[in-house]
Amino acid sequence: MTTVAATARTADPAKPATMAQAFGRALRDAMAADPSVHVLGEDVGTLGGVFRVTDGLAKEFGDDRCTDTPLAEAGILGAAVGMAMYGLRPVVEMQFDAFAYPGFEQLISHVAKMRNRTRGAMPLPLTVRVPYGGGIGGVEHHSDSSEAYYMATPGLHVVTPATVADAYGLMRAAIASDDPVVVLEPKRLYWSKDSWNPEHPTEVEPIGRAVVRRPGTSATLITYGPSVPVCMEAAEAARAEGWDLEVVDLRSLVPFDDETVSASVRRTGRAVVVHESGGFGGPGGEIAARVTERCFHHLEAPVLRVAGFDIPYPPPMLERHHLPGVDRILDAVARLQWEAGS
C-alpha cells in the first residue's frame, strides 16, 4: 500500500472543516495531482453529490473527469472496472449504502478478483465511496450498515473514518492504492467539524492502522466510523461510575490492525465491540473472535458486543432505539465488571 504526501489546497486553516469538506478536498487534491483520477456517479457533477462532497469538481476539472452517470449502479461499477484496467484511477460514488447492492455482483465477481485472476498482472486501482449508517432520520435504503458484506469479500480493502483528518487521509490513501478500496463514509458525521489544519502537507498513513482515541485502564471499547463519537461520549460518562475506558478507532476494517487492538485489550483485560451493523453475522463477531484468540489469557470477562438490532433499518422515529447509545454501552461495561467479579 502506498504512502503519499498530500496537501489540501483550498481550506482556510483558521476555520474548522467538516468531514464532507475533507472528503471533497481529498478528491480535488487527488485529481489535481494525478490526471488519471476520475470521479463518476449519480449526481456527482452538476449537483455536486447528494451530500455536496463533489461540489465544484466538474467545474474545475470538466465533465469528462467528474461525470454524472445514469441510475445504474451495476453499470457504474462495470464502467469503472474497464477504466481501471486501462490505466485510470476511477472513484465511484454509490449514492446511499443500500443503493450499492445492484452493483454488488460487479464488486464481488470482478473488482475483488481481478488481481488474483490475472496472477497479479492487472491490479484494479478503484475506489468505491459508500455513504453508510444511520443517525440522519433516513428511511429504508438510506441508512444501512453494509460493512460486513465488504469485509467478507477477499480482495477488497475497507476503511471508514471517524474524524475530519482521517476522512482526508484515508481517501487519499484509498485513491493511491493499487488495490480496490471501499471507503465507508459515515453519513451522520458529514457535518461534524474539527479544527484540522490542512495548510501543511499531511503524511497519509498506510491503510490498516487503528488508533487509540482515548487511553484507559478499565475496558477497551473497539469501534469505528459513526460509533466512535458515541463511544467517546460513553467513556466520559463512565467516569461517574469510576470506570476508565479506552477507545480504539479501527479506521481500517480490512486489513485489520490486530496489533493495536490486542495490545489495548491485554492492558485492560476487558473489551466491548460497538457498531451500528446488526449483531448476528456482523463485524463484531469476527472482531470478538480475533480478540479472544489473541488475548484469551489476558481476558477477565467475555468479549461483548453492542450493535444494531437484527432487523431491517427502522423508521426514523425509532432509530434512536436501534442505534447503539451511551446507556447500552455502559450496560455492557457494567456486565463486564460483574462477570469479572469487580
C-alpha positions in Angstrom: 0.0 0.0 0.0 1.3 3.4 -0.9 2.1 6.2 1.5 1.5 9.6 -0.2 2.4 13.1 0.8 -0.9 15.1 0.4 -1.5 18.8 0.5 -5.1 20.2 0.7 -5.1 23.4 -1.3 -8.3 25.3 -0.6 -9.2 25.3 3.1 -8.7 28.2 5.4 -6.7 26.8 8.3 -8.3 29.3 10.7 -11.8 27.8 10.1 -13.0 24.3 11.2 -13.6 21.9 8.4 -16.5 19.4 8.1 -15.9 15.8 7.2 -17.8 16.3 3.9 -15.4 19.2 3.1 -12.4 17.0 3.9 -13.6 14.2 1.6 -14.2 16.8 -1.1 -10.7 18.3 -0.7 -9.2 14.8 -0.8 -10.9 14.2 -4.1 -9.9 17.6 -5.5 -6.3 17.2 -4.5 -6.0 13.7 -5.9 -7.5 14.9 -9.2 -5.1 17.8 -9.3 -2.1 15.6 -8.5 -2.9 12.8 -10.9 -4.8 13.3 -14.2 -5.7 9.5 -14.2 -8.1 10.1 -11.2 -11.7 10.3 -12.4 -14.9 10.7 -10.4 -18.2 9.2 -11.5 -21.6 8.5 -10.0 -25.1 9.7 -9.8 -25.4 13.5 -9.5 -21.7 13.9 -8.7 -21.2 16.5 -11.4 -23.7 19.3 -11.8 -25.3 18.8 -8.4 -22.1 18.1 -6.5 -23.5 15.0 -4.9 -26.4 14.5 -2.6 -24.2 15.5 0.3 -22.2 18.0 -1.8 -19.0 16.1 -1.3 -18.1 16.5 -5.0 -19.2 20.1 -5.3 -17.1 22.1 -7.7 -15.2 19.2 -9.2 -16.9 19.2 -12.5 -16.4 23.0 -12.9 -12.7 22.7 -12.0 -11.8 19.5 -13.9 -14.6 19.2 -16.5 -17.4 16.7 -17.1 -15.0 14.2 -18.6 -13.3 13.8 -15.2 -16.3 14.3 -12.9 -19.0 12.5 -14.7 -22.8 12.2 -14.0 -24.0 8.7 -14.7 -27.4 7.0 -15.2 -29.1 5.5 -12.2 -27.5 2.1 -12.8 -25.0 1.0 -10.1 -24.0 -2.2 -11.9 -23.2 -0.1 -15.0 -21.3 2.5 -12.9 -19.1 -0.2 -11.4 -18.7 -2.1 -14.6 -17.5 1.0 -16.4 -15.1 1.7 -13.5 -13.6 -1.8 -13.9 -12.8 -1.1 -17.5 -11.4 2.3 -16.7 -9.1 0.8 -14.1 -8.0 -2.0 -16.4 -6.9 0.7 -18.9 -4.8 2.7 -16.5 -7.2 5.1 -14.9 -7.9 5.5 -11.2 -11.7 5.8 -11.0 -13.5 6.9 -7.8 -17.1 5.7 -7.8 -19.8 7.1 -5.6 -22.7 4.8 -4.6 -25.2 7.5 -3.6 -26.5 5.6 -0.5 -25.4 2.4 1.2 -28.3 0.2 0.1 -28.2 1.7 -3.4 -24.9 -0.1 -3.9 -26.5 -3.5 -3.8 -27.4 -3.6 -7.6 -23.6 -3.2 -8.3 -22.6 -5.8 -5.8 -22.1 -8.5 -8.4 -19.5 -6.4 -10.2 -17.7 -5.8 -7.0 -17.7 -9.5 -5.9 -17.1 -11.1 -9.3 -14.7 -8.7 -10.9 -13.4 -5.9 -8.7 -12.3 -8.1 -5.8 -11.0 -11.0 -8.0 -9.1 -9.3 -10.9 -5.6 -9.1 -9.3 -5.9 -12.8 -8.3 -7.4 -13.8 -11.6 -4.5 -12.3 -13.5 -1.8 -13.6 -11.1 -1.1 -10.0 -10.1 -0.6 -8.7 -13.6 -3.7 -6.5 -13.5 -4.4 -4.6 -10.3 -7.6 -2.5 -10.1 -6.8 0.9 -8.5 -10.5 1.6 -7.9 -12.1 3.5 -5.0 -15.7 2.9 -4.1 -17.3 5.6 -1.9 -20.3 4.4 0.1 -22.2 6.8 2.4 -23.4 4.5 5.1 -25.1 4.2 8.5 -27.9 5.8 10.3 -28.5 8.8 12.5 -29.8 11.2 9.9 -33.5 10.3 10.0 -33.3 8.4 6.7 -35.8 5.7 5.7 -35.2 2.2 4.5 -32.4 2.0 1.8 -30.9 5.2 3.2 -29.4 4.0 6.5 -27.9 0.6 6.0 -24.7 -0.5 7.7 -23.4 -2.9 5.0 -19.7 -3.2 6.1 -20.0 -6.9 6.8 -20.6 -7.7 3.1 -17.4 -5.9 2.1 -15.4 -7.3 4.9 -16.3 -10.8 3.9 -15.1 -10.3 0.4 -11.4 -11.3 -0.1 -9.7 -8.8 -2.4 -11.2 -5.7 -1.1 -9.8 -3.2 1.4 -12.3 -1.5 3.6 -11.8 1.8 5.5 -14.1 4.1 7.5 -13.0 7.4 9.1 -14.4 9.0 12.2 -12.5 12.3 12.1 -12.1 15.1 9.6 -8.4 14.5 9.3 -8.9 10.7 8.7 -11.6 11.5 6.1 -8.9 13.3 4.1 -6.1 11.0 4.8 -7.9 7.7 4.2 -9.5 8.9 1.0 -6.1 10.0 -0.4 -4.6 6.6 0.7 -7.5 4.8 -1.0 -7.1 6.6 -4.3 -3.3 6.0 -4.2 -3.7 2.3 -3.5 -3.3 -0.2 -6.4 -5.9 -2.4 -4.7 -9.6 -1.7 -4.8 -10.7 0.1 -1.6 -14.3 0.6 -0.3 -14.5 3.9 1.6 -17.4 3.8 4.0 -18.4 7.4 4.7 -20.5 7.8 7.9 -23.4 10.0 6.9 -24.2 11.3 10.3 -20.6 12.6 10.6 -20.6 14.5 7.3 -21.3 17.7 9.2 -19.1 17.1 12.1 -16.4 19.7 12.5 -12.8 19.7 13.6 -10.0 22.3 13.8 -8.0 20.4 11.2 -5.2 22.5 9.6 -4.7 21.3 6.0 -2.3 24.1 5.1 0.8 22.0 5.6 1.5 18.7 3.8 -0.2 15.8 5.5 1.5 12.4 5.6 -1.1 9.8 4.8 -0.7 6.6 6.8 -1.0 3.3 5.1 -4.4 1.6 5.2 -4.5 -0.9 8.0 -3.7 1.0 11.2 -6.0 1.6 14.1 -5.5 4.4 16.7 -6.3 4.8 20.4 -8.6 7.8 20.6 -8.7 7.7 24.4 -6.4 5.8 26.8 -8.0 3.9 29.7 -7.5 1.0 32.1 -10.9 -0.5 32.9 -12.0 -1.8 29.5 -11.5 -1.3 25.8 -14.2 -0.1 23.5 -13.4 -1.3 20.0 -15.3 0.7 17.4 -15.2 2.6 14.1 -16.9 5.2 11.9 -20.1 6.7 13.3 -19.9 4.8 16.6 -16.6 6.5 17.6 -18.1 9.7 18.9 -20.7 7.7 20.8 -18.0 5.6 22.4 -16.1 8.7 23.4 -19.2 10.1 25.0 -19.8 6.8 26.8 -16.2 6.9 28.1 -16.7 10.3 29.5 -20.0 9.3 31.2 -18.3 6.2 32.6 -16.0 8.3 34.8 -19.0 8.9 37.1 -19.0 5.1 37.7 -15.3 5.0 38.4 -14.5 3.3 35.1 -11.7 4.5 32.9 -12.5 3.3 29.3 -10.0 3.1 26.4 -11.5 3.8 23.0 -9.8 2.2 19.9 -10.9 3.6 16.5 -10.2 0.8 13.9 -10.2 3.2 10.9 -9.4 0.2 8.7 -11.7 -2.9 8.8 -9.6 -4.7 6.1 -6.7 -5.0 6.7 -7.4 -5.3 10.4 -4.9 -4.0 12.9 -4.6 -6.9 15.3 -1.5 -5.4 16.9 -3.1 -2.2 18.2 -6.4 -3.9 19.2 -4.7 -6.8 21.0 -2.2 -4.5 22.8 -5.2 -2.5 24.2 -7.2 -5.5 25.3 -4.2 -7.0 27.0 -3.7 -3.8 29.0 -7.4 -3.5 30.1 -8.4 -7.2 30.3 -11.9 -6.4 29.0 -13.4 -5.5 25.6 -16.7 -4.3 24.1 -17.2 -4.1 20.3 -19.6 -1.3 19.3 -21.1 -0.8 15.8 -24.4 0.1 14.1 -24.5 -3.1 12.0 -26.6 -5.9 13.2 -25.1 -8.2 15.8 -25.8 -11.6 14.2 -23.2 -12.2 11.4 -22.0 -8.6 11.9 -18.4 -7.3 12.2 -18.4 -7.6 15.9 -18.4 -11.4 15.8 -15.2 -11.5 13.8 -13.6 -8.9 15.9 -14.5 -10.6 19.1 -13.2 -13.9 17.8 -9.8 -12.3 16.8 -9.5 -10.7 20.2 -10.4 -13.9 22.1 -7.9 -15.9 20.0 -5.1 -13.5 20.6 -5.8 -12.3 24.2 -7.5 -15.3 25.8 -5.2 -15.5 28.8 -5.5 -11.7 29.4 -9.3 -11.5 29.4 -11.1 -11.2 32.7 -14.5 -11.5 31.1 -16.0 -12.5 27.7 -15.8 -10.0 24.8 -19.2 -8.4 24.5 -20.9 -6.6 21.6 -23.2 -3.6 21.4 -24.8 -3.5 17.9 -27.8 -2.5 16.0 -30.8 -4.9 16.3 -31.1 -7.8 13.9 -33.9 -6.2 11.9 -34.3 -4.1 8.7 -33.5 -0.5 9.5 -36.4 1.0 11.4 -38.4 4.2 10.6 -36.8 7.5 11.6 -38.7 7.9 14.8 -37.4 4.6 16.1 -33.7 4.7 15.0 -32.6 6.2 18.3 -33.6 2.9 19.9 -32.0 0.8 17.2 -28.6 2.5 17.2 -26.0 1.8 20.0 -26.1 4.6 22.5 -24.3 5.6 25.7 -26.7 3.7 28.0 -26.4 0.4 26.1 -22.6 0.7 26.0 -22.4 1.4 29.8 -24.7 -1.5 30.4 -22.2 -3.8 28.6 -19.3 -2.3 30.6 -21.2 -3.0 33.8 -21.8 -6.6 32.8 -18.0 -6.9 32.1 -17.3 -5.7 35.6 -19.9 -8.1 37.1 -18.6 -11.1 35.1 -15.1 -10.2 36.2 -16.2 -10.0 39.8 -15.1 -6.4 40.3 
